[in-house]
Amino acid sequence: MNNWNISPQAVFSASPVVPVMVIDNLEDALPMAKALQDGGITVFEITLRTPVALEAIARIATAMPDAMVGAGTVLTCAQYDAAVAAGAKFVISPGMTPALLAHAKLGTAPLIPGVSTPSEVMQALDAGYDHLKFFPAEANGGAKALAAIAAPLPQARFCPTGGISPGNAADYLAVTCVATVGGSWMLPKDAIKHGQWDEVTRLSQEAMALTTK
């Protein structure tokens, strides 16, 4: 058993697409999240790749309590704790370590660990994790590879991330084991740099139309 406030299933079922948000400037955090929300997306994965990421999580979680704000690129137990303290409702890692898997079981936010091989899926399942991130998806062979990996492991559900685009998102979502996809195509760097939030909203609307089963 675990102490998670929400289930991994709730995270995966909340949206067919999860935007991977790299926030360099703190003042962009709320406008970016609101632009995504205006486009129909209310699940946010804010990566811990920038110095302002934790504060961005805190701002969005406070200002948008009905949204599902999560942390991505979580590599350590300390980062897991910091993300949860900032307000993250879920945590995503590009991979997994025994220490992180064990630690997250004791925390309040579900961990979505990253996998790319059948052995890693088996290790995650053995540790009690059946909602997983397939990463990097395209570099690992894409939707066909994931379907083949998942075939003997039907108890696992996946969020493919890495190289997902409007051109292949539907291919991934057509795979039975895929519940949602992660991507950043609705967050073009130029639009963010110039504060073109209407463009983010437009791309988010297109992403939702494209990925809704």
Backbone as ProteinMPNN parsed JSONL, in Angstrom:
{"seq_chain_A": "MNNWNISPQAVFSASPVVPVMVIDNLEDALPMAKALQDGGITVFEITLRTPVALEAIARIATAMPDAMVGAGTVLTCAQYDAAVAAGAKFVISPGMTPALLAHAKLGTAPLIPGVSTPSEVMQALDAGYDHLKFFPAEANGGAKALAAIAAPLPQARFCPTGGISPGNAADYLAVTCVATVGGSWMLPKDAIKHGQWDEVTRLSQEAMALTTK", "coords_chain_A": {"N_chain_A": [[0.845, -1.2, 0.0], [0.297, 2.35, -0.433], [0.74, 5.877, 0.343], [-0.422, 7.734, -1.319], [-2.048, 10.696, -2.414], [-3.586, 10.932, -4.688], [-4.395, 8.691, -7.366], [-2.187, 7.004, -9.708], [-3.643, 6.334, -11.94], [-5.559, 8.356, -12.011], [-4.024, 10.531, -12.759], [-3.174, 9.807, -15.342], [-5.611, 9.6, -16.651], [-6.614, 12.125, -16.65], [-6.004, 13.803, -18.768], [-5.525, 13.529, -22.309], [-3.167, 14.387, -23.293], [-0.094, 15.494, -21.999], [1.515, 18.387, -21.257], [4.949, 19.076, -21.501], [6.662, 21.152, -19.609], [9.17, 23.47, -19.732], [10.368, 25.841, -17.816], [11.954, 28.781, -17.96], [11.898, 31.441, -17.164], [10.491, 32.847, -14.362], [8.317, 34.572, -14.428], [6.917, 33.712, -16.595], [5.503, 31.496, -15.847], [2.738, 31.395, -14.823], [1.232, 32.707, -16.984], [1.821, 30.844, -19.029], [0.738, 28.43, -18.064], [-1.949, 29.183, -17.88], [-2.525, 29.737, -20.537], [-2.322, 27.19, -21.635], [-4.403, 25.988, -20.227], [-6.566, 27.458, -21.22], [-6.645, 26.348, -23.684], [-7.654, 23.903, -23.15], [-6.137, 22.099, -21.71], [-5.331, 20.773, -18.61], [-3.486, 19.497, -17.084], [-0.239, 19.57, -15.94], [3.181, 19.122, -16.526], [5.914, 20.144, -15.014], [9.193, 20.543, -15.598], [12.102, 19.792, -13.673], [14.361, 21.163, -14.628], [15.294, 23.688, -14.6], [16.405, 26.597, -12.703], [14.218, 27.921, -11.578], [12.132, 26.187, -11.392], [10.868, 24.853, -9.173], [9.699, 26.971, -7.761], [8.005, 27.84, -9.744], [6.245, 25.683, -9.903], [5.063, 25.963, -7.383], [3.793, 28.47, -7.63], [1.922, 28.038, -9.721], [0.431, 25.921, -8.674], [-0.723, 27.152, -6.476], [-2.186, 29.288, -7.606], [-3.846, 27.997, -9.383], [-5.677, 25.881, -8.271], [-7.382, 23.843, -9.083], [-6.186, 22.624, -11.186], [-4.024, 19.952, -12.33], [-1.05, 19.808, -11.189], [2.211, 18.86, -11.808], [5.558, 17.499, -11.298], [8.413, 17.096, -13.335], [11.33, 15.293, -14.591], [12.484, 14.363, -12.24], [14.968, 13.157, -10.264], [16.053, 12.303, -7.856], [15.552, 11.346, -4.394], [15.489, 13.582, -2.748], [14.748, 15.583, -4.562], [12.201, 14.672, -5.193], [10.897, 15.077, -2.719], [11.138, 17.87, -2.501], [9.648, 18.733, -4.699], [7.069, 17.815, -4.059], [6.657, 19.277, -1.723], [6.513, 21.782, -2.838], [4.112, 21.709, -4.049], [3.456, 19.863, -6.009], [1.327, 17.489, -7.469], [1.775, 15.106, -8.648], [4.596, 13.112, -9.685], [7.17, 12.754, -12.044], [9.681, 10.728, -13.485], [12.6, 10.401, -15.573], [13.712, 7.937, -15.511], [14.434, 5.235, -13.277], [15.333, 4.423, -9.923], [16.174, 2.04, -7.383], [16.136, 3.308, -4.879], [14.61, 5.665, -5.293], [12.144, 4.59, -6.099], [11.389, 3.209, -3.775], [11.305, 5.317, -1.937], [9.307, 7.04, -2.936], [7.062, 5.528, -2.54], [6.482, 5.993, 0.087], [5.735, 8.579, 0.111], [3.387, 11.296, -0.615], [2.589, 11.828, -3.183], [1.954, 10.349, -6.338], [4.418, 8.5, -8.111], [5.602, 8.449, -11.406], [7.527, 6.378, -12.95], [10.259, 6.25, -15.344], [10.735, 4.107, -18.157], [12.313, 1.923, -20.592], [12.732, -0.566, -21.591], [11.771, -4.105, -21.698], [12.747, -5.407, -19.394], [13.051, -3.306, -17.57], [10.387, -2.504, -17.306], [9.401, -4.802, -16.053], [10.855, -4.68, -13.654], [9.794, -2.329, -12.566], [7.092, -3.069, -12.258], [7.443, -5.109, -10.413], [8.167, -3.63, -8.225], [5.823, -2.45, -7.616], [4.759, -0.549, -9.317], [2.703, 0.364, -11.914], [1.972, 2.255, -13.736], [3.592, 3.948, -16.105], [6.297, 5.856, -17.588], [7.197, 5.89, -20.914], [10.207, 6.309, -22.232], [13.144, 7.532, -23.932], [10.603, 7.991, -26.236], [10.377, 8.018, -29.195], [13.073, 7.624, -29.929], [13.444, 5.12, -28.961], [12.182, 3.463, -30.698], [9.542, 4.048, -31.137], [5.914, 3.936, -31.507], [5.374, 1.335, -32.436], [7.409, -0.185, -31.282], [6.815, 0.159, -28.566], [4.315, -1.096, -28.432], [5.106, -3.724, -28.926], [6.82, -4.224, -26.763], [5.019, -3.992, -24.661], [3.198, -6.016, -25.092], [3.587, -8.658, -23.806], [3.251, -7.787, -21.262], [0.714, -6.902, -20.102], [-0.407, -5.65, -17.917], [0.678, -3.196, -17.499], [0.538, 0.37, -17.911], [1.058, 3.201, -20.034], [2.72, 6.384, -20.536], [3.932, 7.678, -23.205], [6.793, 9.642, -23.955], [8.909, 12.021, -25.5], [9.9, 13.05, -28.39], [7.323, 13.073, -29.325], [4.759, 14.245, -31.427], [2.42, 16.267, -33.393], [2.277, 14.716, -35.64], [2.629, 12.05, -34.907], [1.3, 11.475, -32.551], [-1.303, 10.352, -32.505], [-0.748, 7.774, -33.366], [0.569, 6.655, -31.185], [-1.454, 6.809, -29.215], [-3.218, 5.017, -30.234], [-2.26, 2.612, -29.473], [-2.968, -0.004, -27.293], [-2.044, -0.034, -24.609], [-1.437, 2.559, -24.018], [-2.221, 5.455, -22.28], [-2.049, 8.192, -22.2], [-0.172, 10.905, -23.692], [3.013, 12.529, -23.572], [4.371, 15.75, -24.272], [5.972, 18.584, -25.92], [5.266, 20.121, -28.011], [3.223, 21.958, -28.171], [4.209, 24.144, -26.98], [6.022, 26.131, -28.264], [9.322, 27.466, -28.405], [9.834, 30.063, -29.416], [7.317, 31.3, -29.278], [6.904, 31.376, -26.533], [9.077, 32.926, -25.746], [8.401, 35.408, -26.81], [6.055, 35.924, -25.58], [3.684, 35.064, -26.758], [0.979, 34.008, -26.055], [-1.507, 33.359, -27.044], [-0.926, 31.774, -29.215], [0.058, 29.477, -27.963], [-2.297, 28.637, -26.735], [-3.847, 28.099, -29.014], [-2.397, 25.985, -30.208], [-2.628, 24.162, -28.158], [-5.368, 23.638, -28.152], [-5.537, 22.374, -30.639], [-3.947, 20.153, -30.099], [-5.465, 18.83, -28.167], [-7.747, 18.222, -29.662], [-6.631, 16.513, -31.484], [-5.723, 14.383, -29.953], [-7.766, 13.372, -28.405], [-9.512, 10.539, -27.704]], "CA_chain_A": [[0.0, 0.0, 0.0], [1.033, 3.608, -0.405], [0.042, 7.004, 0.97], [-0.646, 8.732, -2.344], [-3.309, 11.441, -2.328], [-4.344, 10.58, -5.885], [-3.851, 7.488, -7.997], [-1.57, 7.213, -11.022], [-4.718, 6.269, -12.942], [-6.189, 9.68, -12.083], [-3.124, 11.396, -13.516], [-3.194, 9.403, -16.752], [-6.937, 9.779, -17.24], [-7.019, 13.531, -16.567], [-5.813, 14.468, -20.062], [-4.864, 12.665, -23.286], [-1.838, 14.936, -23.564], [0.524, 16.18, -20.859], [2.562, 19.27, -21.747], [6.223, 19.079, -20.783], [6.925, 22.582, -19.488], [10.487, 23.915, -19.28], [10.149, 27.251, -17.489], [13.219, 29.474, -17.703], [11.612, 32.697, -16.488], [9.394, 32.628, -13.43], [7.145, 35.368, -14.797], [6.188, 33.008, -17.653], [4.844, 30.297, -15.323], [1.275, 31.493, -14.812], [0.685, 32.9, -18.327], [1.957, 29.606, -19.791], [-0.253, 27.48, -17.562], [-3.297, 29.659, -18.218], [-2.688, 29.565, -21.977], [-2.606, 25.769, -21.819], [-5.755, 25.744, -19.704], [-7.51, 28.042, -22.176], [-6.712, 25.41, -24.798], [-8.287, 22.665, -22.711], [-5.201, 21.225, -20.991], [-5.285, 21.132, -17.181], [-2.442, 18.699, -16.438], [1.025, 20.225, -16.264], [4.432, 18.538, -16.041], [6.943, 21.185, -14.977], [10.444, 19.824, -15.418], [13.065, 20.389, -12.736], [15.588, 21.399, -15.385], [15.67, 25.096, -14.491], [16.488, 27.035, -11.309], [12.952, 28.467, -11.061], [11.078, 25.186, -11.568], [10.109, 24.587, -7.94], [8.88, 28.15, -7.49], [6.956, 27.837, -10.767], [5.253, 24.705, -9.441], [4.343, 26.555, -6.251], [2.918, 29.551, -8.113], [0.806, 27.491, -10.493], [-0.396, 25.12, -7.766], [-1.479, 28.07, -5.627], [-3.103, 30.106, -8.402], [-4.751, 27.14, -10.148], [-5.82, 24.691, -7.426], [-8.138, 22.781, -9.746], [-5.325, 21.988, -12.184], [-3.184, 18.884, -11.817], [0.316, 20.296, -11.381], [3.19, 17.844, -11.462], [6.979, 17.772, -11.511], [9.114, 16.146, -14.181], [12.79, 15.213, -14.48], [12.833, 14.149, -10.828], [16.006, 12.126, -10.293], [16.487, 11.9, -6.52], [14.566, 11.404, -3.309], [15.414, 14.971, -2.299], [13.953, 16.32, -5.538], [10.813, 14.244, -4.999], [10.371, 15.773, -1.536], [11.05, 19.306, -2.79], [8.541, 18.93, -5.635], [5.823, 17.636, -3.317], [6.546, 20.419, -0.816], [6.151, 22.951, -3.648], [2.718, 21.586, -4.457], [3.268, 18.892, -7.085], [0.373, 16.418, -7.165], [2.366, 13.876, -9.16], [6.024, 13.246, -9.956], [7.601, 11.93, -13.169], [11.127, 10.6, -13.607], [12.982, 9.815, -16.853], [14.126, 6.561, -15.269], [14.077, 4.813, -11.922], [16.339, 3.775, -9.085], [15.521, 1.39, -6.248], [15.937, 4.273, -3.789], [13.503, 6.557, -5.628], [10.915, 3.792, -6.08], [11.034, 2.941, -2.379], [11.003, 6.58, -1.264], [8.032, 7.585, -3.405], [5.988, 4.727, -1.936], [6.208, 6.564, 1.405], [5.312, 9.962, -0.07], [1.957, 11.549, -0.833], [2.322, 12.037, -4.605], [2.342, 9.188, -7.126], [5.58, 8.589, -8.983], [5.522, 7.79, -12.701], [8.921, 6.17, -13.327], [10.542, 6.066, -16.753], [11.246, 2.808, -18.588], [12.49, 1.829, -22.041], [12.952, -1.964, -21.968], [10.923, -5.044, -20.959], [13.304, -5.671, -18.061], [12.726, -2.168, -16.704], [8.949, -2.604, -16.998], [9.263, -5.87, -15.057], [11.374, -4.173, -12.378], [8.821, -1.375, -12.044], [5.93, -3.84, -11.801], [7.846, -5.839, -9.203], [8.215, -2.644, -7.138], [4.471, -1.971, -7.365], [4.435, 0.568, -10.21], [2.168, -0.125, -13.186], [1.764, 3.41, -14.615], [4.988, 4.223, -16.409], [6.668, 6.755, -18.683], [8.053, 5.26, -21.922], [11.096, 7.43, -22.575], [12.58, 8.454, -24.919], [9.71, 7.144, -27.019], [10.75, 7.877, -30.608], [14.421, 7.073, -30.018], [13.352, 3.709, -28.587], [11.471, 2.681, -31.69], [8.213, 4.579, -31.372], [4.689, 3.254, -31.091], [5.468, -0.098, -32.73], [8.268, -0.787, -30.26], [6.08, 0.131, -27.3], [3.297, -2.141, -28.532], [5.778, -5.012, -28.813], [7.301, -4.354, -25.384], [3.886, -4.107, -23.738], [2.356, -7.178, -25.382], [3.627, -9.675, -22.753], [3.153, -7.103, -19.965], [-0.534, -6.155, -20.295], [-0.835, -4.943, -16.701], [1.317, -1.876, -17.452], [-0.018, 1.475, -18.696], [2.19, 4.041, -20.392], [2.69, 7.735, -21.086], [5.133, 7.879, -24.014], [7.297, 11.015, -24.015], [10.19, 12.114, -26.194], [9.708, 12.993, -29.822], [5.903, 13.038, -29.669], [4.396, 15.416, -32.223], [1.106, 16.099, -34.009], [2.35, 13.707, -36.68], [2.654, 10.666, -34.419], [0.566, 11.305, -31.28], [-2.425, 9.428, -32.681], [-0.202, 6.416, -33.469], [0.8, 6.172, -29.825], [-2.721, 6.652, -28.506], [-3.906, 3.847, -30.784], [-1.729, 1.424, -28.795], [-3.888, -0.306, -26.183], [-1.459, 0.233, -23.289], [-1.143, 3.993, -23.875], [-3.338, 6.204, -21.705], [-1.824, 9.615, -22.464], [1.156, 11.157, -24.244], [3.661, 13.751, -23.108], [5.075, 16.449, -25.339], [6.184, 20.025, -25.75], [5.053, 20.804, -29.299], [2.283, 23.08, -28.019], [4.941, 25.191, -26.27], [7.197, 26.517, -29.045], [10.201, 28.388, -27.676], [9.667, 31.436, -29.897], [6.062, 31.839, -28.753], [7.115, 31.659, -25.103], [10.029, 34.039, -25.658], [7.742, 36.651, -27.167], [4.789, 36.067, -24.867], [2.563, 34.825, -27.678], [0.206, 32.985, -25.35], [-2.609, 32.926, -27.911], [-0.411, 30.684, -30.041], [0.081, 28.295, -27.083], [-3.696, 28.204, -26.597], [-4.279, 27.515, -30.295], [-1.734, 24.686, -30.358], [-3.195, 23.275, -27.143], [-6.674, 23.219, -28.667], [-5.269, 21.411, -31.7], [-3.437, 18.927, -29.472], [-6.587, 18.143, -27.521], [-8.602, 17.68, -30.729], [-5.894, 15.446, -32.128], [-5.429, 13.256, -29.068], [-8.929, 12.861, -27.695], [-9.967, 9.284, -28.323]], "C_chain_A": [[0.881, 1.251, 0.0], [0.149, 4.7, 0.188], [-0.34, 8.087, -0.033], [-2.021, 9.368, -2.238], [-4.203, 11.198, -3.536], [-3.691, 9.348, -6.497], [-3.131, 7.837, -9.289], [-2.613, 7.163, -12.136], [-5.383, 7.624, -13.116], [-5.341, 10.651, -12.89], [-3.242, 11.089, -15.009], [-4.538, 9.696, -17.414], [-7.377, 11.24, -17.285], [-6.895, 14.261, -17.894], [-5.144, 13.501, -21.026], [-3.469, 13.15, -23.662], [-1.353, 15.714, -22.347], [1.639, 17.074, -21.392], [3.799, 19.204, -20.863], [6.726, 20.518, -20.78], [8.322, 22.839, -18.92], [10.391, 25.421, -19.069], [11.47, 27.907, -17.093], [13.021, 30.75, -16.905], [10.357, 32.539, -15.636], [8.133, 33.384, -13.83], [6.328, 34.722, -15.923], [5.293, 31.886, -17.102], [3.325, 30.366, -15.405], [0.686, 31.759, -16.196], [0.743, 31.627, -19.179], [0.891, 28.598, -19.369], [-1.67, 27.898, -17.949], [-3.564, 29.543, -19.715], [-2.992, 28.112, -22.313], [-4.032, 25.441, -21.375], [-6.813, 26.301, -20.652], [-7.666, 27.153, -23.412], [-7.268, 24.055, -24.423], [-7.397, 21.713, -21.94], [-5.084, 21.678, -19.538], [-4.334, 20.24, -16.391], [-1.103, 19.26, -16.89], [2.203, 19.442, -15.683], [5.521, 19.598, -16.151], [8.272, 20.513, -14.648], [11.374, 20.567, -14.454], [14.41, 20.605, -13.422], [16.071, 22.841, -15.256], [15.658, 25.535, -13.026], [15.156, 27.495, -10.724], [11.82, 27.435, -11.055], [10.234, 24.973, -10.312], [9.2, 25.766, -7.596], [7.741, 28.244, -8.504], [5.85, 26.853, -10.39], [4.403, 25.307, -8.33], [3.363, 27.628, -6.709], [1.691, 28.997, -8.833], [-0.131, 26.692, -9.586], [-1.267, 26.014, -6.885], [-2.548, 28.814, -6.414], [-4.161, 29.28, -9.12], [-4.975, 25.823, -9.41], [-6.575, 23.547, -8.084], [-7.326, 22.064, -10.821], [-4.51, 20.88, -11.515], [-1.732, 19.229, -12.153], [1.294, 19.223, -10.921], [4.607, 18.296, -11.753], [7.576, 16.69, -12.383], [10.617, 16.231, -13.99], [13.228, 15.13, -13.02], [13.762, 12.936, -10.761], [16.331, 11.55, -8.925], [15.343, 11.975, -5.515], [14.393, 12.834, -2.814], [14.594, 15.813, -3.262], [12.473, 15.945, -5.437], [10.194, 15.025, -3.838], [10.181, 17.263, -1.808], [9.871, 19.594, -3.715], [7.199, 18.814, -4.92], [5.591, 18.812, -2.369], [6.117, 21.676, -1.569], [4.71, 22.903, -4.129], [2.449, 20.609, -5.586], [2.327, 17.773, -6.639], [0.83, 15.074, -7.707], [3.805, 14.17, -9.544], [6.397, 12.273, -11.067], [9.124, 11.915, -13.222], [11.46, 10.012, -14.976], [13.407, 8.354, -16.739], [13.676, 6.131, -13.884], [15.302, 4.23, -11.232], [15.599, 3.083, -7.944], [15.215, 2.368, -5.118], [14.732, 5.168, -4.069], [12.172, 5.809, -5.592], [10.45, 3.544, -4.641], [10.602, 4.216, -1.67], [9.624, 7.103, -1.644], [6.847, 6.799, -2.848], [5.562, 5.309, -0.59], [5.684, 7.99, 1.321], [3.825, 10.07, -0.352], [1.592, 11.745, -2.302], [2.771, 10.814, -5.399], [3.548, 9.48, -7.998], [5.288, 7.814, -10.26], [6.959, 7.574, -13.157], [9.074, 5.92, -14.82], [11.152, 4.704, -17.039], [11.445, 2.83, -20.101], [12.712, 0.395, -22.513], [11.991, -2.87, -21.208], [11.438, -5.312, -19.547], [12.976, -4.539, -17.085], [11.242, -2.154, -16.356], [8.732, -3.657, -15.925], [9.748, -5.412, -13.683], [10.39, -3.197, -11.736], [7.592, -2.1, -11.498], [6.247, -4.57, -10.496], [7.881, -4.915, -7.989], [6.843, -2.039, -6.853], [4.034, -0.809, -8.223], [3.938, 0.03, -11.553], [1.769, 1.002, -14.138], [3.134, 4.04, -14.858], [5.147, 5.212, -17.557], [7.563, 5.972, -19.637], [8.905, 6.356, -22.525], [12.495, 6.932, -22.91], [11.845, 7.666, -26.005], [10.181, 6.938, -28.463], [12.136, 7.242, -30.767], [14.453, 5.585, -29.691], [12.507, 2.889, -29.553], [10.032, 3.064, -31.909], [7.079, 3.682, -30.938], [4.76, 1.754, -31.326], [6.313, -0.814, -31.682], [7.534, -0.891, -28.926], [5.017, -0.962, -27.314], [3.916, -3.521, -28.357], [6.273, -5.262, -27.391], [6.145, -4.653, -24.433], [3.074, -5.377, -23.926], [2.405, -8.264, -24.306], [3.471, -9.098, -21.346], [1.871, -6.265, -19.933], [-1.002, -5.381, -19.069], [-0.261, -3.531, -16.613], [0.607, -0.879, -18.364], [1.09, 2.506, -18.89], [1.788, 5.454, -20.818], [3.981, 7.902, -21.885], [5.508, 9.357, -24.078], [8.659, 10.996, -24.706], [10.004, 11.933, -27.674], [8.254, 12.887, -30.253], [5.539, 14.348, -30.361], [2.988, 15.226, -32.773], [1.094, 15.007, -35.073], [2.312, 12.276, -36.195], [1.861, 10.427, -33.137], [-0.562, 10.293, -31.407], [-1.944, 7.986, -32.788], [0.041, 5.821, -32.083], [-0.514, 5.897, -29.096], [-3.534, 5.479, -29.034], [-3.416, 2.547, -30.151], [-2.513, 1.21, -27.502], [-3.351, 0.125, -24.824], [-1.225, 1.713, -23.021], [-2.384, 4.736, -23.383], [-3.253, 7.693, -22.031], [-0.435, 9.769, -23.056], [1.701, 12.462, -23.685], [4.406, 14.421, -24.245], [5.176, 17.93, -25.083], [5.879, 20.799, -27.029], [4.07, 21.967, -29.198], [2.916, 24.266, -27.282], [6.19, 25.597, -27.057], [8.008, 27.609, -28.354], [10.016, 29.838, -28.11], [8.411, 32.081, -29.34], [6.218, 32.215, -27.285], [8.017, 32.881, -24.94], [9.357, 35.383, -25.896], [6.376, 36.823, -26.515], [3.563, 35.884, -25.741], [1.688, 33.69, -27.131], [-1.004, 32.516, -26.146], [-2.183, 31.759, -28.798], [-0.341, 29.386, -29.232], [-1.334, 27.743, -26.915], [-4.18, 27.518, -27.876], [-3.686, 26.122, -30.48], [-2.261, 23.68, -29.339], [-4.56, 22.76, -27.572], [-6.507, 22.169, -29.756], [-4.797, 20.083, -31.121], [-4.559, 18.132, -28.83], [-7.508, 17.509, -28.57], [-7.949, 16.464, -31.373], [-5.819, 14.183, -31.263], [-6.634, 12.715, -28.318], [-9.474, 11.641, -28.424], [-11.48, 9.31, -28.505]], "O_chain_A": [[2.05, 1.208, 0.383], [-1.023, 4.48, 0.494], [-0.56, 9.235, 0.352], [-3.023, 8.692, -2.007], [-5.429, 11.249, -3.429], [-2.552, 9.014, -6.168], [-3.431, 8.86, -9.905], [-2.49, 7.855, -13.147], [-5.734, 8.007, -14.232], [-5.869, 11.493, -13.617], [-3.389, 11.994, -15.831], [-4.592, 10.005, -18.605], [-8.4, 11.56, -17.89], [-7.605, 15.239, -18.127], [-4.281, 12.726, -20.615], [-2.689, 12.418, -24.271], [-2.099, 16.488, -21.747], [2.621, 16.563, -21.931], [3.708, 19.268, -19.637], [7.158, 21.039, -21.808], [8.621, 22.476, -17.782], [10.339, 26.185, -20.032], [12.027, 27.625, -16.032], [13.855, 31.11, -16.074], [9.299, 32.147, -16.129], [7.019, 32.91, -13.607], [5.193, 35.124, -16.181], [4.423, 31.383, -17.813], [2.694, 29.488, -15.993], [-0.283, 31.098, -16.567], [-0.171, 31.358, -19.959], [0.228, 27.991, -20.21], [-2.494, 27.056, -18.305], [-4.695, 29.281, -20.125], [-3.824, 27.832, -23.176], [-4.762, 24.717, -22.052], [-7.849, 25.67, -20.86], [-8.688, 27.199, -24.097], [-7.351, 23.157, -25.26], [-7.839, 20.632, -21.551], [-4.772, 22.838, -19.27], [-4.373, 20.229, -15.161], [-0.861, 19.408, -18.088], [2.222, 19.134, -14.491], [5.99, 19.91, -17.245], [8.453, 19.98, -13.553], [11.421, 21.797, -14.43], [15.461, 20.274, -12.873], [17.147, 23.178, -15.751], [14.983, 24.922, -12.2], [14.976, 27.465, -9.507], [10.677, 27.772, -10.746], [9.007, 24.918, -10.395], [8.056, 25.571, -7.186], [6.64, 28.678, -8.166], [4.666, 27.152, -10.539], [3.178, 25.18, -8.332], [2.232, 27.686, -6.228], [0.566, 29.431, -8.588], [-1.352, 26.78, -9.721], [-2.411, 25.673, -6.583], [-3.679, 28.959, -5.951], [-5.24, 29.782, -9.435], [-4.522, 24.77, -9.86], [-6.421, 22.394, -7.68], [-7.736, 21.012, -11.312], [-4.331, 20.871, -10.297], [-1.256, 18.97, -13.258], [1.218, 18.739, -9.792], [4.83, 19.336, -12.372], [7.288, 15.507, -12.203], [11.118, 17.127, -13.311], [14.215, 15.747, -12.618], [13.387, 11.831, -11.152], [16.83, 10.428, -8.831], [14.309, 12.592, -5.767], [13.28, 13.253, -2.496], [13.824, 16.67, -2.83], [11.599, 16.8, -5.578], [9.097, 15.569, -3.963], [9.181, 17.85, -1.394], [9.171, 20.591, -3.534], [6.297, 19.62, -5.148], [4.465, 19.288, -2.227], [5.438, 22.536, -1.009], [4.151, 23.912, -4.56], [1.323, 20.534, -6.077], [2.506, 17.185, -5.573], [0.339, 14.027, -7.285], [4.191, 15.327, -9.71], [5.995, 11.11, -11.042], [9.777, 12.942, -13.03], [10.689, 9.207, -15.498], [13.456, 7.628, -17.732], [12.659, 6.605, -13.377], [16.177, 3.635, -11.861], [14.503, 3.506, -7.578], [14.17, 2.276, -4.474], [13.919, 5.405, -3.176], [11.177, 6.344, -5.103], [9.263, 3.657, -4.335], [9.647, 4.206, -0.894], [8.865, 7.554, -0.787], [5.753, 7.343, -2.702], [4.416, 5.139, -0.172], [5.242, 8.554, 2.322], [3.097, 9.078, -0.333], [0.41, 11.82, -2.637], [3.86, 10.293, -5.159], [3.681, 10.571, -8.553], [4.799, 6.685, -10.222], [7.565, 8.496, -13.702], [8.152, 5.443, -15.481], [11.977, 4.205, -16.273], [10.84, 3.636, -20.807], [12.866, 0.16, -23.711], [11.446, -2.463, -20.181], [10.648, -5.429, -18.61], [12.663, -4.784, -15.92], [10.877, -1.825, -15.228], [7.966, -3.437, -14.986], [9.125, -5.72, -12.667], [10.174, -3.226, -10.524], [7.111, -1.787, -10.41], [5.414, -4.635, -9.592], [7.654, -5.353, -6.861], [6.706, -1.21, -5.954], [3.048, -0.143, -7.907], [4.667, -0.677, -12.249], [1.277, 0.734, -15.234], [3.753, 4.59, -13.947], [4.25, 5.381, -18.384], [8.59, 5.441, -19.214], [8.405, 7.226, -23.238], [12.994, 6.014, -22.26], [12.422, 6.769, -26.62], [10.362, 5.801, -28.899], [12.337, 6.41, -31.652], [15.374, 4.873, -30.092], [12.155, 1.747, -29.258], [9.357, 2.487, -32.762], [7.253, 2.786, -30.112], [4.263, 0.977, -30.511], [5.974, -1.915, -31.247], [7.622, -1.909, -28.24], [4.838, -1.672, -26.324], [3.326, -4.392, -27.717], [6.161, -6.374, -26.874], [6.276, -5.464, -23.516], [2.339, -5.781, -23.024], [1.348, -8.761, -23.916], [3.549, -9.827, -20.357], [1.935, -5.049, -19.755], [-1.898, -4.544, -19.171], [-0.665, -2.751, -15.75], [0.136, -1.233, -19.445], [1.954, 2.67, -18.028], [0.711, 5.693, -21.364], [5.019, 8.233, -21.312], [4.642, 10.218, -24.237], [9.454, 10.075, -24.519], [9.953, 10.807, -28.171], [7.976, 12.637, -31.425], [5.958, 15.424, -29.934], [2.415, 14.145, -32.639], [0.046, 14.438, -35.378], [2.001, 11.37, -36.968], [1.759, 9.288, -32.682], [-0.759, 9.467, -30.515], [-2.641, 7.069, -32.355], [-0.241, 4.649, -31.836], [-0.66, 4.868, -28.436], [-4.441, 4.997, -28.355], [-4.065, 1.508, -30.269], [-2.696, 2.14, -26.715], [-4.11, 0.598, -23.979], [-0.851, 2.085, -21.908], [-3.453, 4.657, -23.988], [-4.276, 8.371, -22.125], [0.393, 8.866, -22.939], [0.946, 13.381, -23.367], [5.004, 13.749, -25.085], [4.56, 18.468, -24.163], [6.19, 21.986, -27.13], [4.079, 22.863, -30.042], [2.249, 25.261, -26.998], [7.305, 25.424, -26.567], [7.451, 28.552, -27.792], [10.037, 30.744, -27.277], [8.419, 33.256, -28.973], [5.721, 33.253, -26.848], [7.76, 33.754, -24.112], [9.703, 36.38, -25.261], [5.631, 37.744, -26.848], [2.519, 36.485, -25.488], [1.662, 32.581, -27.665], [-1.48, 31.398, -25.949], [-2.98, 30.868, -29.094], [-0.645, 28.314, -29.755], [-1.543, 26.53, -26.948], [-4.841, 26.482, -27.819], [-4.391, 25.189, -30.865], [-2.333, 22.484, -29.623], [-4.876, 21.586, -27.38], [-7.248, 21.186, -29.795], [-5.196, 19.017, -31.59], [-4.601, 16.907, -28.935], [-7.989, 16.391, -28.385], [-8.625, 15.509, -31.757], [-5.849, 13.063, -31.775], [-6.525, 11.684, -27.654], [-9.845, 11.705, -29.597], [-12.058, 8.347, -29.009]]}, "name": "protein", "num_of_chains": 1, "seq": "MNNWNISPQAVFSASPVVPVMVIDNLEDALPMAKALQDGGITVFEITLRTPVALEAIARIATAMPDAMVGAGTVLTCAQYDAAVAAGAKFVISPGMTPALLAHAKLGTAPLIPGVSTPSEVMQALDAGYDHLKFFPAEANGGAKALAAIAAPLPQARFCPTGGISPGNAADYLAVTCVATVGGSWMLPKDAIKHGQWDEVTRLSQEAMALTTK"}
